[in-house]
Amino acid sequence: MNDDSSATPPPAVAGPRSRPGTAFPGVVPDPGRLLDVNGVTVRFGGLTALDDVSFTAAGRQVTGVIGPNGAGKTTLLNVLCGFVRPGQGRMSFGGTELGRLRPHQLAALGITRTLQGVGLFRRLSVLENVMVGAQVQARAGFWSALGGLPASDRDERRLRARARDALDRVGAADLAEARPDQLAYGVRKRVALARALAGRPRLLLLDEPAGGLSETELGGLGELISSLSAETSVVLVEHRMDLVMAVCDTVVVLDFGRVIARGTPDEVQADPAVTTAYLGVEDSGE
């Protein structure tokens, strides 16, 4: 049973017809553009949640996605991790077309995501929760490994080692045997991040990781995200502007489902369209 619950995203319009998992014809993958989003549109009935959204995320960098409430940030993450299929547009990851791939197939490609909550299993230990994140690389499967079946002994050792490495990475190695409900909220969020890292992602999608954290915890999170970008590409959706401006190499700004600005943190902060979106200030045109 999950420690957190979240609403199931509403069904989206079926995506474009394309063969999943194949490279775009004639396109040579550019290592500088690990994630490529082109013209993505999502509609829920009469509501347009994403409107012709295009951006790229480079390898080994942090790309921030910001915007006012209701701008479409979480919908965008749901599209990137396969929970919602766009009605229009294309996405590629390392030159591979994502098309209609399902979440578990995206995980096999190296795309992992954290949630706004923590989503931990109450009845599993911290270590076992993190082992769940490494199951995509298990031969026998996580539940077989956890059950101690003879054929899965090697998998279990590997999963446990990777889970311990991930816990150590987020500074929670000493909590391996604890239960999630014994931990403070900020610590549970670190465990949830460790679970995502256990899969050794090539692309890490972070959905408001600073939510509910204290100012002290926020500083440690920023340092951790910056260090992670040396190993993987990070897409960060976050409302804490101080964190975004401190850790992001590139920032994409959404408003009413459309991209209204993109660039470095300094460029985005200086863009009048961003000020208008956040503060409701009308541009005088001067």
N, C-alpha and C positions, 0 to 999 in steps of 0.2 A: 504493500500500500504506500502511496506516495506521501511525502511530507508536505508537499504543496500540490495544489490543483490549479489548473488554468483552463480557460474556456477553449473548446475546440474551435479552430478557425472556421468560418463559414465556407461552404464550397465555392470554388472559383470557376470561372469559365474555363473550359478545356483549353489546354495549351496548343501551340502550333504542331502540326504533324511533322515530326522529324525523327530520325532513328537515333535513340539515345546512345551516349557513350562513344560517338564517332567524331573525328576531327572535322572542322569545317573544310569543305573541299578547297584545295589549293592554298590553304592557310598554314604557314609555318608558325608554330607556337613561339611567342615572344616571352622569354623568361621575365622580362620587366613588367609584363601585364598578365599576372597569374589569373586574375578574375576579370572577365569582360562582360559587362551588362549593356545590352543595346536595345533601346526602344521598348522596354518592358512596361506593359499596361495590365492592370488588374482591376476588374469591376465586380462588385458584389451587388447584383441586381442593378438598380439605378445609380449606385454610388461608385464613383471612380476613386479607388484607393491609391493606385499608382498610375501616372499618366506620362507615358513615353519617357521612362527613366533610363538614362544612360550614364555609366561611369566605369572606370577601371580601378582595380586595386593591385598595386605592385607587390611582387614577392619581397618578403622580409621588410615590410613597412607596416605602419599602422594607418589605416584609412578610417576616418571618423565619419559617421552619418548622424547629422543633427537636424533639428527642426522643432517647431512648436508642437504641442499636443495635437494628435490627429493628423500629423503631416504624412503618415504612411511609413514610418521607420520600422515598426515591428512587422508590418505586412511585407516590407522588403526583405527582412530577415527570413520570414516564413517562405518567401519565394526562393531565396538562396539555398535554404536547407530542404526544399522539396515538400513542405507542408501545404503550400498553395501553388497552383500552376497558373502562369500568366496567360491571359487571353491573346496577347500579342507580344512580340519581341523575342530575343534570343539571348542566351547566356552561355559562356564557355569558361572552362576552368583548365588552365594550362594547355589551351588549344583544343580541349575536348568539349564537344557540345553537350550540355546538361540535358536539354530537351525535356523528356518526360521521366527522368530518373527519379526514383523514390528515395526517401530519406536514408534507408539502409544502404542503398547503392551509392549515394553521395558520401556517406561515411566511409565506404570502402575506397573512395577516391581520395580521402584525406580531408573531408570537410566536416568539422564538428562545431557544435553550438552550445552555449549556455543559455539558461532561461532567466527571465526577470526575477523569478523566485529561485528556489534551489532545487526542488524536485528530487529530493533524496528519499531512499527507502528506509522507513523507520526501523524495520526489523532486521536490517543488515547493519553490520559494523561499518565504520568509516572506510576501512580498507576494502571491504566487499563492495561498497557503493562505488568506489573508484575503479574496482576491477570491471564493473559493468562497462565503463568507458573504453576498456581495452578489448572487449569481446570481439570487435570487428576483425582483429588479427588472430583470434583463437581458432585452432583447427577443430577441436572437439566441441567448442561452444562453452559459453560462460556457465550455464546452469549445470552442465555435465562436470565442468571443472570444480564448481563449488560443491557439488554432491560427492566428489571424491571417487568417481568411477575410475577403475584401473587404467583405462585407455587415455584418461585425461590428466594423469598426474603431471606429465611434462607441461601441458598447457597451464595447469593450475600454478605451477612454479613460475612460469613466465609471466602470467597475468599478475600474480602477487608481486613479482619483482618490479614490473612496470608501474603498478599501482603505488608501491612504496616510493619509487623514483618520483612519480607525479606529486605525491604528498610532500615529499622533501622539497620539491620545486616551489611549492606554495607556502612552505614553512609550517606544515602540519604533520610532519612525520611522527611525532610523539602521540598523535591522536588516533592511530590506526585501529585500535581495538575499541574506541569509544562508539557510542550510538549517536546518531544525528541529534536526537532530542535532548542530549546532554550538553550540547554546544550552543554558544551564543550565535546569533544570526550572522554576524560578520564572519565567524569561523566557518559556519555551514556554507557560506558563499565561496570561501576558499576551497572547501572540499568539493563543491560542485565544479569549480574551475579545474581542480586536479582531475576530476573524472573526465572532463573534456580533453585534458592534456595527455591522459593515459593512452588515448588512441593515436598519439603522435601525429597531430594534424598538420597538413600543409596549409590549410586555411582555417583559422579560428574565428568564429562569429560570436561576439560578446554582446548580449542584450542587457544594457543598463547594469553593468556589474557593480557600479557605485551605489546603487539603490539600497538605503538602509544602513550604510556604513558611516562611522564617525569620521571626523576630520583626520584623526590619527591614522585610522585604517585606510583612508583615501590616499594618503601619501605613499603607504606601502603598496597599494594596488597600482598606482601610477608607475612606480619603480618596476613592479613585476611585469606589467604590460610592455613597458619599454624593453625589458630584457628578453621577453618572449619574441619580440619582433626580429631579434637576431637569428631566430630559429625557424620562424613561420610567418606567414602573412596574416595580419589581424584586421578584421573589420569590426569597428567599435560603434555601437549605437548607444548614445549616452546623453543625458540631459544636464549633467554637471559640466558646464563649459570650462571651468578651470582645469578639470582632468583632460578634456578633449584638447584644449590648446597646449597642454603640457606634453602630451604623449603622441599626438597625431602628426604624421608627415603630410597628409592630404586630408581635406575636409570636404564633404559633400553635404549641401544644405537642401532639405526638402521642405516644401510648403504646399499644402493641399495636394499632395501626391506628385508634385513636379519638382524637378531640380531647378533651383533658382540661383545657385552659386556653387562653385567648386574651386579649389585652390589650396594654397598653404594656409595655416591658421591665421597668419597676419593678413593675407589677402581677403580671407573670408570675413574677418572682423572689420575690415575697412569697407566692405561692400554695402552700399545703402539698402539694397534689396533685403539683406539679412536683418538689418536694423528694423526695417519696415515690418518684416515677418514676425519678429519677436516682440517688438514694442508697439506695433500698430501705428507707426509714424508715417504719415503721408509724405511722399517725395515731392518737394516743391518744384523740382525741375531746374533749380539753379545750380 
